[in-house]
């Protein structure tokens, strides 16, 4: 399969096909290796490094993660999550303690107190967005 054929297949799979009950995430360094991985998945052979899940996983409530990068943050992002998700609150608190120890600034405080001036601060945004914050 050529690179062009592979990109067309991916685009068609994402936009034009009925989405089934099975998902697979693959990484490859060439169209040829991706073709081999896809053939293996279709044959039921799941190689190491291939992530798969079934419809049962998708039936759970959805949580969307926002991946860091300047401009991906917004005011109020993830503000309700600490109050509703214990694991998130615990992880965020642990990350907050480390960041606070090294910088004197609290991402958790900014999140919960509604500070917004940090949103354009390029020294604060990457660790704050990357500390596990998600959008509901």
MIKETI-230439 format. One record per atom (N, C-alpha, C): residue in one letter; atom name; x, y, z. Coordinates in steps of 0.1 Angstrom, whole numbers, always signed. Example, Ala and Ser with C-alpha at 12.3 -4.5 7.8 and 13.67 -1.06 7.14 Angstrom:
// residues 2
+------+------+-------+-------+-------+
! code ! site !    c1 !    c2 !    c3 !
+------+------+-------+-------+-------+
!    A !    N !  +132 !   -57 !   +78 !
!    A !   CA !  +123 !   -45 !   +78 !
!    A !    C !  +132 !   -33 !   +78 !
!    S !    N !  +128 !   -22 !   +71 !
!    S !   CA !  +137 !   -11 !   +71 !
!    S !    C !  +129 !    +0 !   +79 !
+------+------+-------+-------+-------+
This chain:
// residues 136
+------+------+-------+-------+-------+
! code ! site !    c1 !    c2 !    c3 !
+------+------+-------+-------+-------+
!    X !    N !    +9 !   -12 !    +0 !
!    X !   CA !    +0 !    +0 !    +0 !
!    X !    C !    +9 !   +12 !    +0 !
!    X !    N !    +6 !   +22 !    -8 !
!    X !   CA !   +14 !   +34 !    -9 !
!    X !    C !   +10 !   +44 !    +2 !
!    X !    N !   +18 !   +54 !    +4 !
!    X !   CA !   +14 !   +64 !   +14 !
!    X !    C !    +1 !   +70 !   +11 !
!    X !    N !    -1 !   +74 !    -1 !
!    X !   CA !   -14 !   +80 !    -6 !
!    X !    C !   -26 !   +71 !    -3 !
!    X !    N !   -24 !   +58 !    -7 !
!    X !   CA !   -35 !   +48 !    -4 !
!    X !    C !   -38 !   +47 !   +11 !
!    X !    N !   -27 !   +47 !   +19 !
!    X !   CA !   -29 !   +45 !   +33 !
!    X !    C !   -36 !   +57 !   +39 !
!    X !    N !   -33 !   +70 !   +35 !
!    X !   CA !   -40 !   +81 !   +40 !
!    X !    C !   -54 !   +82 !   +35 !
!    X !    N !   -57 !   +77 !   +23 !
!    X !   CA !   -71 !   +76 !   +18 !
!    X !    C !   -79 !   +66 !   +26 !
!    X !    N !   -73 !   +55 !   +29 !
!    X !   CA !   -79 !   +45 !   +38 !
!    X !    C !   -83 !   +50 !   +51 !
!    X !    N !   -73 !   +57 !   +58 !
!    X !   CA !   -75 !   +63 !   +71 !
!    X !    C !   -86 !   +73 !   +71 !
!    X !    N !   -86 !   +82 !   +61 !
!    X !   CA !   -97 !   +92 !   +59 !
!    X !    C !  -110 !   +86 !   +57 !
!    X !    N !  -111 !   +76 !   +49 !
!    X !   CA !  -124 !   +69 !   +46 !
!    X !    C !  -129 !   +62 !   +58 !
!    X !    N !  -120 !   +56 !   +66 !
!    X !   CA !  -124 !   +48 !   +78 !
!    X !    C !  -129 !   +58 !   +88 !
!    X !    N !  -123 !   +69 !   +89 !
!    X !   CA !  -128 !   +79 !   +99 !
!    X !    C !  -141 !   +86 !   +96 !
!    X !    N !  -143 !   +89 !   +83 !
!    X !   CA !  -154 !   +97 !   +79 !
!    X !    C !  -165 !   +90 !   +72 !
!    X !    N !  -163 !   +79 !   +65 !
!    X !   CA !  -173 !   +74 !   +56 !
!    X !    C !  -178 !   +60 !   +60 !
!    X !    N !  -172 !   +54 !   +69 !
!    X !   CA !  -176 !   +40 !   +73 !
!    X !    C !  -184 !   +40 !   +85 !
!    X !    N !  -192 !   +29 !   +86 !
!    X !   CA !  -199 !   +27 !   +99 !
!    X !    C !  -189 !   +22 !  +109 !
!    X !    N !  -189 !   +29 !  +120 !
!    X !   CA !  -179 !   +25 !  +130 !
!    X !    C !  -184 !   +13 !  +138 !
!    X !    N !  -176 !    +2 !  +138 !
!    X !   CA !  -179 !   -10 !  +144 !
!    X !    C !  -176 !   -10 !  +159 !
!    X !    N !  -176 !   -22 !  +165 !
!    X !   CA !  -175 !   -23 !  +179 !
!    X !    C !  -161 !   -25 !  +184 !
!    X !    N !  -151 !   -24 !  +175 !
!    X !   CA !  -137 !   -27 !  +178 !
!    X !    C !  -129 !   -15 !  +173 !
!    X !    N !  -119 !   -12 !  +181 !
!    X !   CA !  -109 !    -1 !  +178 !
!    X !    C !   -95 !    -6 !  +179 !
!    X !    N !   -86 !    -1 !  +171 !
!    X !   CA !   -72 !    -4 !  +172 !
!    X !    C !   -64 !    +8 !  +169 !
!    X !    N !   -54 !   +10 !  +177 !
!    X !   CA !   -44 !   +21 !  +175 !
!    X !    C !   -31 !   +15 !  +171 !
!    X !    N !   -25 !   +20 !  +160 !
!    X !   CA !   -13 !   +14 !  +155 !
!    X !    C !    -3 !   +25 !  +152 !
!    X !    N !   +10 !   +22 !  +153 !
!    X !   CA !   +20 !   +31 !  +149 !
!    X !    C !   +30 !   +23 !  +140 !
!    X !    N !   +34 !   +30 !  +130 !
!    X !   CA !   +43 !   +23 !  +120 !
!    X !    C !   +53 !   +34 !  +114 !
!    X !    N !   +64 !   +29 !  +109 !
!    X !   CA !   +74 !   +38 !  +104 !
!    X !    C !   +74 !   +38 !   +88 !
!    X !    N !   +64 !   +31 !   +82 !
!    X !   CA !   +63 !   +31 !   +68 !
!    X !    C !   +49 !   +26 !   +64 !
!    X !    N !   +45 !   +30 !   +52 !
!    X !   CA !   +32 !   +24 !   +47 !
!    X !    C !   +32 !    +9 !   +47 !
!    X !    N !   +44 !    +3 !   +44 !
!    X !   CA !   +45 !   -12 !   +43 !
!    X !    C !   +43 !   -18 !   +57 !
!    X !    N !   +49 !   -12 !   +67 !
!    X !   CA !   +48 !   -18 !   +80 !
!    X !    C !   +34 !   -16 !   +86 !
!    X !    N !   +27 !    -5 !   +82 !
!    X !   CA !   +13 !    -2 !   +86 !
!    X !    C !    +4 !   -12 !   +80 !
!    X !    N !    +7 !   -15 !   +67 !
!    X !   CA !    -1 !   -25 !   +60 !
!    X !    C !    +0 !   -39 !   +67 !
!    X !    N !   +12 !   -43 !   +70 !
!    X !   CA !   +14 !   -55 !   +77 !
!    X !    C !    +6 !   -55 !   +91 !
!    X !    N !    +7 !   -44 !   +98 !
!    X !   CA !    +0 !   -43 !  +111 !
!    X !    C !   -15 !   -44 !  +109 !
!    X !    N !   -20 !   -37 !   +99 !
!    X !   CA !   -35 !   -38 !   +97 !
!    X !    C !   -39 !   -52 !   +93 !
!    X !    N !   -31 !   -59 !   +85 !
!    X !   CA !   -35 !   -72 !   +81 !
!    X !    C !   -35 !   -81 !   +93 !
!    X !    N !   -25 !   -80 !  +102 !
!    X !   CA !   -25 !   -88 !  +114 !
!    X !    C !   -37 !   -85 !  +123 !
!    X !    N !   -41 !   -72 !  +125 !
!    X !   CA !   -53 !   -69 !  +133 !
!    X !    C !   -65 !   -76 !  +127 !
!    X !    N !   -67 !   -74 !  +114 !
!    X !   CA !   -78 !   -80 !  +107 !
!    X !    C !   -79 !   -96 !  +109 !
!    X !    N !   -67 !  -102 !  +110 !
!    X !   CA !   -66 !  -116 !  +111 !
!    X !    C !   -67 !  -120 !  +126 !
!    X !    N !   -68 !  -111 !  +135 !
!    X !   CA !   -69 !  -114 !  +149 !
!    X !    C !   -56 !  -115 !  +156 !
!    X !    N !   -45 !  -112 !  +149 !
!    X !   CA !   -32 !  -113 !  +155 !
!    X !    C !   -28 !   -99 !  +160 !
!    X !    N !   -28 !   -97 !  +173 !
!    X !   CA !   -24 !   -84 !  +179 !
!    X !    C !   -10 !   -84 !  +184 !
!    X !    N !    -2 !   -76 !  +177 !
!    X !   CA !   +12 !   -75 !  +181 !
!    X !    C !   +14 !   -66 !  +193 !
!    X !    N !   +26 !   -67 !  +199 !
!    X !   CA !   +30 !   -58 !  +210 !
!    X !    C !   +30 !   -44 !  +204 !
!    X !    N !   +26 !   -35 !  +212 !
!    X !   CA !   +26 !   -21 !  +208 !
!    X !    C !   +13 !   -17 !  +200 !
!    X !    N !    +4 !   -26 !  +198 !
!    X !   CA !    -9 !   -23 !  +192 !
!    X !    C !   -19 !   -22 !  +203 !
!    X !    N !   -26 !   -11 !  +204 !
!    X !   CA !   -37 !    -9 !  +214 !
!    X !    C !   -50 !   -12 !  +208 !
!    X !    N !   -58 !   -20 !  +215 !
!    X !   CA !   -71 !   -23 !  +210 !
!    X !    C !   -82 !   -22 !  +221 !
!    X !    N !   -94 !   -20 !  +218 !
!    X !   CA !  -105 !   -21 !  +227 !
!    X !    C !  -118 !   -24 !  +220 !
!    X !    N !  -128 !   -28 !  +227 !
!    X !   CA !  -140 !   -32 !  +221 !
!    X !    C !  -151 !   -22 !  +225 !
!    X !    N !  -163 !   -25 !  +220 !
!    X !   CA !  -175 !   -16 !  +223 !
!    X !    C !  -177 !   -14 !  +237 !
!    X !    N !  -174 !   -24 !  +246 !
!    X !   CA !  -177 !   -23 !  +260 !
!    X !    C !  -170 !   -10 !  +266 !
!    X !    N !  -158 !    -8 !  +261 !
!    X !   CA !  -150 !    +4 !  +266 !
!    X !    C !  -157 !   +17 !  +262 !
!    X !    N !  -162 !   +17 !  +250 !
!    X !   CA !  -169 !   +30 !  +245 !
!    X !    C !  -182 !   +32 !  +252 !
!    X !    N !  -188 !   +22 !  +258 !
!    X !   CA !  -201 !   +24 !  +265 !
!    X !    C !  -200 !   +31 !  +278 !
!    X !    N !  -187 !   +33 !  +283 !
!    X !   CA !  -185 !   +40 !  +296 !
!    X !    C !  -187 !   +55 !  +293 !
!    X !    N !  -189 !   +63 !  +303 !
!    X !   CA !  -189 !   +78 !  +301 !
!    X !    C !  -176 !   +83 !  +295 !
!    X !    N !  -178 !   +92 !  +286 !
!    X !   CA !  -166 !   +98 !  +279 !
!    X !    C !  -159 !  +108 !  +287 !
!    X !    N !  -146 !  +108 !  +287 !
!    X !   CA !  -138 !  +118 !  +292 !
!    X !    C !  -128 !  +122 !  +281 !
!    X !    N !  -127 !  +134 !  +278 !
!    X !   CA !  -118 !  +139 !  +267 !
!    X !    C !  -106 !  +145 !  +273 !
!    X !    N !   -94 !  +141 !  +269 !
!    X !   CA !   -82 !  +147 !  +274 !
!    X !    C !   -77 !  +157 !  +265 !
!    X !    N !   -72 !  +168 !  +270 !
!    X !   CA !   -67 !  +179 !  +262 !
!    X !    C !   -52 !  +178 !  +263 !
!    X !    N !   -45 !  +176 !  +252 !
!    X !   CA !   -30 !  +175 !  +252 !
!    X !    C !   -24 !  +188 !  +251 !
!    X !    N !   -13 !  +190 !  +259 !
!    X !   CA !    -7 !  +203 !  +260 !
!    X !    C !    -2 !  +208 !  +246 !
!    X !    N !    -1 !  +221 !  +246 !
!    X !   CA !    +4 !  +228 !  +234 !
!    X !    C !    -2 !  +242 !  +236 !
!    X !    N !    +6 !  +252 !  +233 !
!    X !   CA !    +1 !  +266 !  +235 !
!    X !    C !   -11 !  +268 !  +228 !
!    X !    N !   -22 !  +273 !  +234 !
!    X !   CA !   -34 !  +276 !  +228 !
!    X !    C !   -45 !  +266 !  +230 !
!    X !    N !   -42 !  +255 !  +237 !
!    X !   CA !   -52 !  +245 !  +239 !
!    X !    C !   -60 !  +247 !  +252 !
!    X !    N !   -56 !  +256 !  +260 !
!    X !   CA !   -62 !  +258 !  +273 !
!    X !    C !   -73 !  +269 !  +272 !
!    X !    N !   -82 !  +269 !  +281 !
!    X !   CA !   -93 !  +279 !  +281 !
!    X !    C !   -97 !  +281 !  +296 !
!    X !    N !  -103 !  +292 !  +298 !
!    X !   CA !  -107 !  +296 !  +312 !
!    X !    C !  -118 !  +285 !  +316 !
!    X !    N !  -116 !  +280 !  +328 !
!    X !   CA !  -126 !  +270 !  +333 !
!    X !    C !  -123 !  +256 !  +329 !
!    X !    N !  -113 !  +254 !  +321 !
!    X !   CA !  -110 !  +240 !  +316 !
!    X !    C !  -108 !  +231 !  +328 !
!    X !    N !  -116 !  +220 !  +329 !
!    X !   CA !  -114 !  +210 !  +339 !
!    X !    C !  -118 !  +214 !  +353 !
!    X !    N !  -124 !  +226 !  +355 !
!    X !   CA !  -127 !  +231 !  +368 !
!    X !    C !  -136 !  +222 !  +377 !
!    X !    N !  -145 !  +215 !  +371 !
!    X !   CA !  -154 !  +206 !  +379 !
!    X !    C !  -149 !  +192 !  +382 !
!    X !    N !  -138 !  +189 !  +374 !
!    X !   CA !  -133 !  +175 !  +376 !
!    X !    C !  -128 !  +172 !  +390 !
!    X !    N !  -121 !  +180 !  +397 !
!    X !   CA !  -116 !  +176 !  +410 !
!    X !    C !  -127 !  +173 !  +420 !
!    X !    N !  -139 !  +180 !  +418 !
!    X !   CA !  -150 !  +177 !  +427 !
!    X !    C !  -157 !  +165 !  +424 !
!    X !    N !  -156 !  +159 !  +412 !
!    X !   CA !  -164 !  +148 !  +408 !
!    X !    C !  -156 !  +135 !  +405 !
!    X !    N !  -143 !  +136 !  +405 !
!    X !   CA !  -135 !  +124 !  +401 !
!    X !    C !  -123 !  +123 !  +411 !
!    X !    N !  -124 !  +114 !  +421 !
!    X !   CA !  -114 !  +112 !  +431 !
!    X !    C !  -100 !  +110 !  +426 !
!    X !    N !   -99 !  +101 !  +416 !
!    X !   CA !   -86 !   +98 !  +411 !
!    X !    C !   -80 !  +110 !  +404 !
!    X !    N !   -88 !  +117 !  +397 !
!    X !   CA !   -83 !  +130 !  +391 !
!    X !    C !   -78 !  +140 !  +401 !
!    X !    N !   -86 !  +141 !  +412 !
!    X !   CA !   -83 !  +151 !  +422 !
!    X !    C !   -70 !  +147 !  +429 !
!    X !    N !   -68 !  +134 !  +432 !
!    X !   CA !   -56 !  +129 !  +438 !
!    X !    C !   -44 !  +131 !  +429 !
!    X !    N !   -45 !  +128 !  +417 !
!    X !   CA !   -34 !  +130 !  +407 !
!    X !    C !   -31 !  +144 !  +406 !
!    X !    N !   -41 !  +152 !  +404 !
!    X !   CA !   -39 !  +167 !  +403 !
!    X !    C !   -32 !  +173 !  +415 !
!    X !    N !   -36 !  +168 !  +427 !
!    X !   CA !   -31 !  +173 !  +439 !
!    X !    C !   -16 !  +170 !  +440 !
!    X !    N !   -12 !  +157 !  +436 !
!    X !   CA !    +2 !  +153 !  +437 !
!    X !    C !   +10 !  +161 !  +427 !
!    X !    N !    +5 !  +163 !  +415 !
!    X !   CA !   +12 !  +172 !  +405 !
!    X !    C !   +13 !  +186 !  +410 !
!    X !    N !    +3 !  +191 !  +416 !
!    X !   CA !    +3 !  +205 !  +421 !
!    X !    C !   +13 !  +207 !  +431 !
!    X !    N !   +15 !  +197 !  +440 !
!    X !   CA !   +25 !  +198 !  +451 !
!    X !    C !   +39 !  +199 !  +445 !
!    X !    N !   +42 !  +191 !  +435 !
!    X !   CA !   +55 !  +192 !  +429 !
!    X !    C !   +57 !  +205 !  +422 !
!    X !    N !   +48 !  +209 !  +414 !
!    X !   CA !   +49 !  +222 !  +407 !
!    X !    C !   +50 !  +233 !  +416 !
!    X !    N !   +42 !  +233 !  +427 !
!    X !   CA !   +43 !  +244 !  +437 !
!    X !    C !   +56 !  +245 !  +444 !
!    X !    N !   +62 !  +233 !  +447 !
!    X !   CA !   +75 !  +232 !  +454 !
!    X !    C !   +86 !  +238 !  +445 !
!    X !    N !   +85 !  +237 !  +432 !
!    X !   CA !   +96 !  +242 !  +424 !
!    X !    C !   +93 !  +255 !  +418 !
!    X !    N !   +81 !  +260 !  +418 !
!    X !   CA !   +78 !  +273 !  +412 !
!    X !    C !   +71 !  +283 !  +421 !
!    X !    N !   +65 !  +278 !  +432 !
!    X !   CA !   +58 !  +287 !  +440 !
!    X !    C !   +44 !  +290 !  +435 !
!    X !    N !   +40 !  +284 !  +424 !
!    X !   CA !   +27 !  +286 !  +418 !
!    X !    C !   +19 !  +274 !  +418 !
!    X !    N !    +6 !  +275 !  +421 !
!    X !   CA !    -3 !  +263 !  +422 !
!    X !    C !   -13 !  +262 !  +410 !
!    X !    N !   -11 !  +252 !  +401 !
!    X !   CA !   -21 !  +250 !  +391 !
!    X !    C !   -34 !  +247 !  +396 !
!    X !    N !   -35 !  +239 !  +407 !
!    X !   CA !   -48 !  +236 !  +413 !
!    X !    C !   -55 !  +248 !  +418 !
!    X !    N !   -47 !  +257 !  +424 !
!    X !   CA !   -53 !  +270 !  +429 !
!    X !    C !   -58 !  +278 !  +417 !
!    X !    N !   -51 !  +279 !  +406 !
!    X !   CA !   -55 !  +286 !  +395 !
!    X !    C !   -68 !  +280 !  +389 !
!    X !    N !   -68 !  +267 !  +389 !
!    X !   CA !   -80 !  +260 !  +384 !
!    X !    C !   -92 !  +263 !  +392 !
!    X !    N !   -91 !  +261 !  +405 !
!    X !   CA !  -102 !  +262 !  +414 !
!    X !    C !  -106 !  +276 !  +418 !
!    X !    N !   -96 !  +285 !  +418 !
!    X !   CA !   -99 !  +299 !  +422 !
!    X !    C !  -103 !  +308 !  +410 !
!    X !    N !  -102 !  +302 !  +398 !
!    X !   CA !  -107 !  +310 !  +387 !
!    X !    C !   -97 !  +320 !  +381 !
!    X !    N !   -84 !  +319 !  +385 !
!    X !   CA !   -75 !  +328 !  +379 !
!    X !    C !   -74 !  +326 !  +364 !
!    X !    N !   -73 !  +336 !  +357 !
!    X !   CA !   -72 !  +335 !  +342 !
!    X !    C !   -60 !  +341 !  +336 !
!    X !    N !   -53 !  +350 !  +344 !
!    X !   CA !   -41 !  +357 !  +338 !
!    X !    C !   -30 !  +347 !  +335 !
!    X !    N !   -30 !  +335 !  +340 !
!    X !   CA !   -19 !  +326 !  +337 !
!    X !    C !   -21 !  +319 !  +323 !
!    X !    N !   -32 !  +321 !  +317 !
!    X !   CA !   -35 !  +314 !  +304 !
!    X !    C !   -26 !  +318 !  +293 !
!    X !    N !   -20 !  +330 !  +294 !
!    X !   CA !   -11 !  +334 !  +283 !
!    X !    C !    +4 !  +334 !  +288 !
!    X !    N !    +6 !  +328 !  +299 !
!    X !   CA !   +20 !  +327 !  +305 !
!    X !    C !   +26 !  +314 !  +300 !
!    X !    N !   +36 !  +316 !  +291 !
!    X !   CA !   +42 !  +304 !  +285 !
!    X !    C !   +50 !  +295 !  +294 !
!    X !    N !   +54 !  +301 !  +306 !
!    X !   CA !   +61 !  +293 !  +316 !
!    X !    C !   +51 !  +284 !  +324 !
!    X !    N !   +39 !  +289 !  +325 !
!    X !   CA !   +29 !  +282 !  +334 !
!    X !    C !   +20 !  +272 !  +326 !
!    X !    N !   +17 !  +276 !  +314 !
!    X !   CA !    +7 !  +268 !  +307 !
!    X !    C !   +11 !  +253 !  +304 !
!    X !    N !   +23 !  +250 !  +299 !
!    X !   CA !   +26 !  +236 !  +296 !
!    X !    C !   +25 !  +227 !  +308 !
!    X !    N !   +31 !  +230 !  +320 !
!    X !   CA !   +29 !  +221 !  +331 !
!    X !    C !   +15 !  +221 !  +336 !
!    X !    N !    +8 !  +232 !  +335 !
!    X !   CA !    -6 !  +232 !  +340 !
!    X !    C !   -15 !  +224 !  +331 !
!    X !    N !   -14 !  +225 !  +318 !
!    X !   CA !   -22 !  +218 !  +309 !
!    X !    C !   -18 !  +203 !  +309 !
!    X !    N !    -5 !  +201 !  +310 !
!    X !   CA !    +0 !  +187 !  +309 !
!    X !    C !    -1 !  +179 !  +322 !
!    X !    N !    -6 !  +186 !  +333 !
!    X !   CA !    -7 !  +178 !  +346 !
!    X !    C !   -18 !  +169 !  +346 !
!    X !    N !   -25 !  +167 !  +335 !
!    X !   CA !   -36 !  +157 !  +335 !
!    X !    C !   -50 !  +163 !  +334 !
!    X !    N !   -50 !  +176 !  +332 !
!    X !   CA !   -63 !  +183 !  +331 !
!    X !    C !   -71 !  +178 !  +319 !
!    X !    N !   -84 !  +176 !  +321 !
!    X !   CA !   -92 !  +171 !  +310 !
!    X !    C !  -104 !  +180 !  +309 !
!    X !    N !  -111 !  +179 !  +298 !
!    X !   CA !  -124 !  +186 !  +296 !
!    X !    C !  -135 !  +177 !  +298 !
!    X !    N !  -146 !  +181 !  +303 !
!    X !   CA !  -158 !  +173 !  +305 !
!    X !    C !  -166 !  +173 !  +292 !
+------+------+-------+-------+-------+
